[in-house]
Amino acid sequence: MMYQKNKMLFLIGLFVTVFLGCSKKWDDHNQVTDSNLTNNLAQAIQLNNNIGVFNSFLVRTGYDKVISSSKTYTVWAPTDQALLSLSPAIVNDTTQLKLFVANHISNQSYIMGVSGDQRIKMLNGKYIIISGNKFDSANVVTGNLYATNGLYHVIDKFIPRYNNCWEFLNSSTLAPLMKNFMVSLNHNIFDPTIATQTGVSSSTGLPVYDTSTGMVQKNYFLDSVMNVNDETNQYTFVVLQDNSFTAELNKLTPWFKTSTTDSTNNLSSMFLVRDLVFKGLYTPAQLPDTLVSQYGVKVPMTKANIVASYKTSNGIVYVMSQVNFTLAYKFPTIYIQGENPSLFSLDRSGNTYYRVRNNPLTGLNFYDILLTNYNVANYFVDYFVRNINSMRYNAYWVAVNDIQTTPLGPQKLVAGTTIGGNFNYNTVDTLSRVLVNYLNYAEVPLGQFNFTKFGNRDFCVYGPPTASSTSNVDAITLDYIKLVPAF
């Protein structure tokens, strides 16, 4: 019994010794030996002797504290050698240096060496494309170095903070006339969400604000045409040198005549620049010979006329010595659809029909309007059209009579302005009356308008000049009106 007891004690002791030994080796195996697993990005970068200058920039700008936080970041750190060429104007200016450093830091972790382009937002609000082992135009020297809160990559050159397309225009001296016009479109609006409230109106119960606060600068081009100040999208922006800007403006001003020279020039200038910006990035290698603006205008991009191209943070700017628009592209044919009237001279809704028909000449269905038996002399249907140019237009219509074999009408097309629903007869242009023949689906030439001033106009289709209770004597029908510029 004693022998068995001693043997048991020996085995237990041996087991404990072996177990403790194994545990010690396992603890040694699991011990953290990689300092990157215990250092945050700021600490890891500080330990890398190849990027000491960039580390000093991090400290000077306070971004070392930013990348020490619990959030996840990616840093692209230029080598000391790469930063030798950095402008002293940036190094010695705290504001510029902060923008420069932030141009190399992004939120989240981005692994290099992955195929395909990614457009990454940096901490300064700019976007940079990474692809494979490229950070913009910089090569990754050492990539995917990890820390507790993200990754950093060492790159062989720094990437400057590029202006966006709007910033480029505002800071450029290459196109003074175009720049001055675009800047003249700046205006201020009041934004109550950022204004200081000083009280509440006793009469209305609405907030009262300090009028010296809450003003925000806006720009009519950015708001109504395309916001080339937006960093999230990419654009191709054409900037015209003064000679070209003047030449194209002179081609346009006859078609925008108003009561003042200034308003004519402003309208013509806006009509010119609105077709000089395009969604998407077209690099010189990708640039076609023609781009189409969002207004459907073809813009010739003759490479011989491109003076220079400039990369921006949200696309590219082309400075051009000539564009030479084709007037027919700038002033397309105007179509006015019969089924979309603006108003009627009197309410005759019970006599008004909106129809779907088939045109045997085109094989296509179309919509039109038909009014019959309304028993009113000179009854008219009005179509309000904005921004009609000061030019001659050849007028046509398609008006389908499929209700009787004898002609309808005669009806006529009149152009003018309305005041309180009534025509201002001092500005009326009237074309001759035309009979609407049975089953004629073709365009009918009506004559020519000659508008001497730019502005909004009403186009009215008049029925017969006398009232009649006879069936279909008083009738108006219209598929569409077509106005073709006659330069």
Number of C-alpha atoms within 10 A of each C-alpha: 6 7 7 9 9 11 12 12 11 11 11 11 12 11 12 11 12 11 12 11 11 12 12 11 12 11 10 11 10 8 9 11 10 9 14 19 13 14 18 23 28 22 18 20 25 20 15 11 11 16 20 17 19 21 23 13 18 22 14 13 19 13 17 20 12 14 23 19 14 11 12 18 22 25 28 24 28 26 20 19 12 17 17 12 10 13 9 10 10 14 15 10 10 14 11 15 19 20 19 22 26 20 24 25 21 23 16 14 16 19 17 19 14 13 10 9 12 15 14 19 18 19 18 16 15 24 25 22 15 22 16 15 20 18 23 15 16 18 18 21 15 14 17 18 17 20 23 19 22 23 24 26 24 22 25 21 24 26 19 13 19 18 20 23 28 20 14 19 21 15 10 11 11 15 20 17 17 21 21 12 15 20 14 13 14 13 12 11 10 14 11 16 8 11 17 15 15 11 12 12 11 9 6 8 9 10 13 16 16 12 13 9 14 17 15 12 9 13 16 16 18 17 10 9 16 17 18 24 18 16 19 14 16 22 25 24 27 22 27 26 20 18 14 19 23 15 13 19 20 14 15 22 19 18 22 24 22 19 9 8 11 10 13 19 20 17 18 21 23 17 16 18 20 18 23 20 23 19 17 14 18 19 16 12 6 8 14 13 10 12 19 16 15 15 11 12 21 17 21 17 19 15 13 9 14 18 13 11 16 15 17 23 25 25 22 23 25 22 19 25 19 22 20 15 17 13 13 14 14 17 16 13 14 15 14 18 19 23 20 17 15 13 15 16 16 12 10 15 10 10 13 17 14 14 12 13 14 12 15 12 9 10 8 9 10 15 16 20 22 20 22 20 19 24 20 19 14 16 24 23 24 23 21 18 15 10 10 17 22 18 18 17 21 16 20 20 22 21 28 25 23 17 13 11 10 13 17 26 22 19 25 21 24 21 22 19 21 18 8 6 12 9 17 12 12 8 13 17 16 16 16 11 18 18 15 23 18 16 16 16 19 15 16 16 13 18 13 18 20 13 21 15 17 20 16 15 21 21 25 25 23 23 29 24 16 12 16 16 11 9 11 19 20 26 26 29 28 22 23 21 23 20 18 19 19 14 10
